Amino acid sequence: MTNSLLKIIILLKIIISKLVPNRSKQRHDSGAVPLHSGIVEVEVLIAGINTLQDRIDLYKKSLKDKAELEAIYNVSRQVAHDIRSPLTALNALASDLGELPEEKRVLLRSAVHSIEDIANDLSSKKSRQKTGIQEQSSIEGNSEGLKVSVQLISSIIEQLVSEKRIQYRDKQGIHITTKQNTESYGLFGKVNTKELKRVLSNTINNAVEALDENGAIKVESTLQQDNIIVVIQDNGRGIPPEVLPRLMKQGATFGKEHLKKSGSGLGLFHAKETIKSWGGDITIESQLGKGTSITISLPKQVPPSWFAPAIVAGDSEIVILDDDESIHQVWENRLKSEGVLQEKIQHFKNPYRLMFWYKSLDVTSLNCSPIFLCDYELIGSNNTGLDVIEELGIAEHSVLVTSHFEEDDVRERCARLGVKLLPKNLAGIVPIKRVNVLTCSGDHEEVVETSARVAVVGDNKDLRTHDCIDAILIDDTQVIHTVWKMAAKKCGKVIACYEKPDDFINDMEQYDKTTPLYIDSNLADGIKGEVVAKDINQRGFERIYLATGSDPREFPPMFWITKIVGKEPPFMGLKGKTS
């Protein structure tokens, strides 16, 4: 429990020093008081910190005179009660700190949520301890019975690393970084968020201890087959080879002998038990003098329906609504690097200016409607980004880019409006798909260039949401792609072609599930199309055709296959459009 108390103290002090600086100066300045009169809440917050410090001292003293279990129960009960006052102050500040940059507002909300989790954890512990459950099993947290759900792993990593940079800001020689790219972006795992953060946090803390005063810690996430791989790597002292085999066992520690309290030895043991309960694993590799790598693997899950798998940028204008200048810069740099012209990017910080601009457009004269990337929380405005989207009727052309993406009410409203969500801290790595309009003999041909190697060919239609796709092909032979594209173009149809089934599965939420899908039986790497088709059918696609050169009689009955057909494009024999 001491760890929980100290963690609360650290979080509160970070907030005071980082988010509410120059307290005395603000009080004596003439005119309006900064921070929207949050000084009273700050005083409550400071008083709460002092009270918590006193409680920790009381806890240490009481252990000398009472049975440990009873002392822990009594102090945890009091702390769980006392923490509510500074939490109330924090929530008041968090809701009224509009002058803070977005990054600091996110950190404040994250710290508040962390403290609430700890307080709730203490409340649950006091009940368990009163009934006689030993302190040792609850200090580190028991993963049994904890609710798990599908969570975006890359966002959890970015959020935690931001918190860790703040926590260790005084250690100038230690650099904590993340390495994530477009492949890391859409990785969802079935976890308990608080427990995963605990595991990652403890691992980073251990790495900091191994570095002494100088060094680097890197957190990287990748996808290997159907598993999410998270690696926490440091260039610290390393661990002797004879110690490694026993580090995952209960009670085993290493490298903490110099600390005043070496710990219970449950950290890595608990981490392994927790990760295994989610169907994953954790391993350690280390070399003396070179550093240590801890690898966590988790089964990959299907992204939820609210998630925006990519930004599709075409010939239309891209409109960015956000009150944070740094986010505008992120989007501009990313879009320009993908070939989007400067004049196609519109920037707005004020929602009313955006609404005036859009209402003045002659939308009917546009080939493609603009794409809108909107923040949710807009400082200085009573309207949220969703209010703007709903008022303008642009839901199908909009993506909500927000740090509030985990909030149930935001997700529910997005689902009702049909708006996809994108975590703001991942704006730097979200895949951007380019739609280039090419002219060939007077005809328009649209090709979607993506990291997933999907090609969409057809007449001049708006392909942003892929609602206009007439068919989907999954085949690993480029010649077949070429034949189908030519047939589609000739008769004015639009077709999406994929080489790998995983690439289609990553994009499948963009498509209408009534779209006919054609898949080859024999795909690369020994993958059987009919097996993949069954999984696709379970995800809602019903019109699935096995496009194969084999005799249909060679296949057993398959209820998920509409029909077994040949390799010829379904458009053969259709006449092209006439003007």
URGISUL-V113523 format. One record per backbone hydrogen bond with DSSP energy under -1.0 kcal/mol. NH is the residue of the N-H (numbers start at 1). CO is the residue of the C=O. If there is no record, write none. Layout:
NH;CO, NH;CO
This chain:
5;1, 6;2, 7;3, 8;4, 9;5, 10;6, 11;7, 12;8, 13;9, 14;10, 15;11, 16;12, 17;13, 18;14, 19;15, 20;15, 26;22, 27;23, 28;24, 29;25, 42;38, 43;39, 44;40, 45;41, 46;42, 47;43, 48;44, 49;45, 50;46, 51;47, 52;48, 53;49, 54;50, 55;51, 56;52, 57;53, 58;54, 59;55, 60;56, 61;57, 62;58, 63;59, 64;61, 66;62, 71;67, 72;68, 73;69, 74;70, 75;71, 76;72, 77;73, 78;74, 79;75, 80;76, 81;77, 82;78, 83;79, 84;81, 85;82, 87;83, 88;84, 89;85, 90;86, 91;87, 92;88, 93;89, 94;90, 95;91, 96;93, 100;97, 105;101, 106;102, 107;103, 108;104, 109;105, 110;106, 111;107, 112;108, 113;109, 114;110, 115;111, 116;112, 117;113, 118;114, 119;115, 120;116, 121;117, 122;118, 123;119, 124;120, 125;121, 126;122, 127;123, 128;124, 129;125, 130;126, 131;127, 132;129, 133;128, 138;135, 139;135, 146;143, 149;191, 151;189, 153;187, 156;152, 157;153, 158;154, 159;155, 160;156, 161;157, 162;158, 163;159, 164;160, 165;161, 166;162, 167;163, 168;164, 169;166, 171;168, 172;170, 174;171, 175;215, 177;217, 179;219, 184;181, 185;181, 187;184, 189;151, 191;149, 196;192, 197;193, 198;194, 199;195, 200;196, 201;197, 202;198, 203;199, 204;200, 205;201, 206;202, 207;203, 208;204, 209;205, 210;206, 214;211, 215;173, 217;175, 218;233, 219;177, 220;231, 221;179, 222;229, 224;227, 227;224, 228;298, 229;222, 230;296, 231;220, 232;294, 233;218, 234;292, 235;216, 237;210, 243;240, 244;240, 246;243, 247;244, 249;246, 251;265, 252;249, 259;256, 270;266, 271;267, 272;268, 273;269, 274;270, 275;271, 276;272, 277;273, 279;276, 280;275, 281;297, 283;295, 285;293, 287;291, 289;237, 290;287, 291;287, 293;285, 294;232, 295;283, 296;230, 297;281, 298;228, 300;226, 301;188, 307;304, 308;421, 311;431, 313;433, 318;344, 319;371, 320;346, 321;373, 322;348, 328;324, 329;325, 330;326, 331;327, 332;328, 333;329, 334;330, 335;331, 336;332, 337;333, 339;336, 340;335, 344;341, 345;342, 346;318, 348;320, 354;350, 355;351, 356;352, 357;353, 358;354, 359;355, 360;356, 361;358, 363;361, 365;362, 366;363, 371;317, 372;397, 373;319, 374;399, 375;321, 381;378, 385;376, 388;384, 389;385, 390;386, 391;387, 392;388, 394;389, 397;394, 398;395, 399;372, 400;420, 401;374, 402;422, 407;404, 411;407, 412;408, 413;409, 414;410, 415;411, 416;412, 417;413, 418;414, 419;414, 421;306, 422;400, 424;402, 426;423, 427;424, 429;426, 430;426, 433;311, 434;449, 435;313, 436;447, 438;445, 440;443, 443;440, 445;438, 447;436, 449;434, 453;450, 455;497, 457;495, 461;459, 469;466, 470;494, 471;494, 472;516, 473;496, 474;518, 475;498, 481;477, 482;478, 483;479, 484;480, 485;481, 486;482, 487;483, 488;484, 489;485, 490;486, 491;487, 493;488, 495;457, 496;471, 497;455, 498;473, 504;500, 505;501, 506;502, 507;503, 508;504, 510;507, 511;508, 515;512, 517;543, 518;472, 519;545, 520;474, 523;527, 527;524, 529;521, 532;528, 533;529, 534;530, 535;531, 536;532, 537;533, 538;534, 540;537, 541;536, 542;513, 544;542, 545;517, 546;563, 547;519, 548;565, 554;551, 555;552, 561;558, 562;544, 565;546, 572;569, 574;571
